[in-house]
Amino acid sequence: MTYYFDMETTGFDPSEDKIITIQFQKLHRYTGEPIGDLEILKEWESSEKDILTEFLPNLIEEKWDFIMVGNNLLFEFMFLTYKAREYDLYEFDISHWHDRVSLDIKHILVMINKGNFKGYPKLIGKTDIGAKVPEFYNDERWSEIVKYIQDEAEVFIKAFKVLKRVMPPLKEELQK
């Protein structure tokens, strides 16, 4: 099963910052069309440990049951590894993430952006609002965080559906 996957955090350092949301949505295998609702596990409704405890079975079970699709997944892998260890929930190592079936569109977007890393997220409609999530969190502006997450999921899934449609014809070009 393929799932859009992302997280929001209070910063970039897992030793100092925390995971405040984990979000995922099932996607159709061939079209990328969303199936069901966007699930958002919210730290402010329970705790960081609780949302990790709820989510981690998806990553420990059969690797084909939860195929993550996202942008810059290495960031999420880093946080998940650190936090799972911190709470003594699971011990991930580098081989787990290497063997894990996932698809990160970051590299595709950088190539579309003529090899430039700067600005590549804007290709899919990402905004700079994500930088304000820690501020929203500190001010307990939960609805603004949820709105940002929903908007980000929508633009990601839209871009993913386009990539699913336009990339297969490249196979012929590569085989010339």
Helices and strands as residue ranges (DSSP letters): E 2-9, E 19-27, E 34-42, G 43-45, H 48-55, H 57-60, E 67-70, H 73-86, H 94-99, E 102-104, H 106-112, G 120-124, G 128-132, H 133-138, H 142-166, H 170-174
